[in-house]
Amino acid sequence: MISKVKYELEFPILSSPQLLYQYLSTASGLSEWFAENVIFRGDIFTFQWNDSEEKAKLATQKTGERIKLRWLDENDEETDYFVEFKILVDELTKDVSLLVTDFAEPNDVESAKQLWHNQINELKHVIGSA
């Protein structure tokens, strides 16, 4: 199995941290931009796209600031891979940015980054930040 590499992307978002956090941390918020359907039970998020499904366990969260989801394998065991959303607020300008940390196979990093750009554009559209 090929090991994945970690990468980070930062996106400016015209939104309050509180509003943005709702779209990153709830099933209803995530289903508006991240996946076609999102179910949250216990501490497990189930993401559904077309004919595929992925599960992630809520690893850490700090309300209004960050959320980290650890991906589960086909046996619902935690993997080494996660997606993390951090909301950054510039102390001087109060500008809000979203820092996304994710993993991809070495040959897929550029296409994964492009997918995130598309997803975040959808998020901006949903919250009226586009």
C-alpha positions in Angstrom: 0.0 0.0 0.0 1.3 3.4 -1.0 1.7 5.8 1.9 0.0 9.1 1.6 1.6 12.5 2.0 0.2 15.3 4.1 -0.5 18.7 2.6 -2.2 22.0 3.7 -4.2 24.6 1.9 -5.3 28.0 3.1 -8.4 29.7 1.8 -9.7 33.3 2.6 -13.4 33.1 3.6 -15.7 36.1 4.0 -17.6 34.8 7.0 -17.7 34.9 10.7 -15.8 32.1 12.4 -19.1 30.9 14.1 -21.0 30.6 10.9 -18.2 28.9 9.1 -17.7 26.4 11.9 -21.4 25.3 11.5 -20.6 24.3 7.9 -17.5 22.3 9.0 -18.8 20.5 12.1 -22.4 19.5 11.5 -23.9 16.8 9.2 -26.3 19.3 7.7 -23.6 21.9 7.1 -21.2 19.4 5.5 -23.9 18.0 3.3 -24.4 21.4 1.7 -20.9 21.5 0.3 -18.7 18.5 1.1 -20.7 15.4 0.3 -24.1 14.5 -1.1 -25.3 13.1 2.2 -23.7 13.2 5.7 -24.9 11.2 8.7 -23.5 11.8 12.2 -24.1 9.2 14.9 -22.2 9.0 18.1 -18.8 10.3 17.1 -18.8 8.9 13.5 -19.5 10.9 10.3 -20.6 8.9 7.3 -20.0 10.7 4.0 -21.9 9.6 0.9 -21.0 10.5 -2.7 -22.8 8.8 -5.7 -22.0 5.1 -5.1 -19.2 5.5 -2.5 -19.2 5.9 1.2 -16.4 6.9 3.6 -16.5 7.1 7.4 -14.5 9.3 9.7 -14.4 9.5 13.5 -14.5 12.9 15.3 -10.9 13.1 16.7 -10.8 16.6 18.1 -12.7 19.8 18.0 -12.7 23.2 19.5 -15.9 25.1 18.9 -15.5 28.0 16.5 -11.8 27.1 15.8 -11.1 23.6 14.5 -12.4 20.1 13.8 -10.3 17.0 13.0 -11.9 13.9 11.5 -9.8 10.7 11.3 -10.7 8.4 8.4 -11.8 4.8 9.1 -10.9 1.8 7.0 -13.3 -0.8 5.7 -13.3 -2.5 9.1 -14.2 0.8 10.8 -10.7 0.9 12.3 -8.9 4.3 12.6 -6.3 5.0 9.9 -3.3 7.3 10.1 -5.1 9.8 7.8 -7.3 12.6 8.7 -8.8 15.8 7.4 -8.6 18.9 9.6 -10.3 22.3 9.3 -8.8 25.2 11.2 -10.4 28.6 11.2 -7.8 31.3 11.4 -8.6 34.9 12.3 -6.0 37.7 11.7 -5.6 39.6 14.9 -5.2 43.0 13.2 -7.6 42.8 10.2 -10.0 40.2 11.6 -9.8 38.5 8.1 -11.0 34.8 8.3 -9.2 32.0 6.6 -9.8 28.3 6.5 -6.7 26.0 6.8 -7.4 22.5 5.4 -5.0 19.6 6.2 -5.5 16.4 4.2 -3.6 13.5 2.8 -3.2 12.1 -0.7 -1.1 9.6 -2.6 2.1 11.2 -3.9 0.9 11.1 -7.6 -2.6 12.5 -6.6 -1.6 15.6 -4.5 -2.2 18.1 -7.3 -5.6 16.7 -8.2 -6.6 16.5 -4.5 -5.6 20.1 -4.1 -7.8 21.0 -7.1 -10.7 19.1 -5.6 -10.3 21.1 -2.4 -10.4 24.3 -4.4 -13.6 23.2 -6.0 -15.1 22.1 -2.7 -14.2 25.3 -0.9 -15.6 27.4 -3.8 -18.9 25.5 -3.2 -18.6 26.2 0.5 -18.1 29.9 -0.2 -21.1 29.9 -2.5 -23.3 28.2 0.1 -22.4 30.7 2.8 -22.5 33.7 0.5 -18.8 34.4 0.6 -18.2 33.9 -3.2 
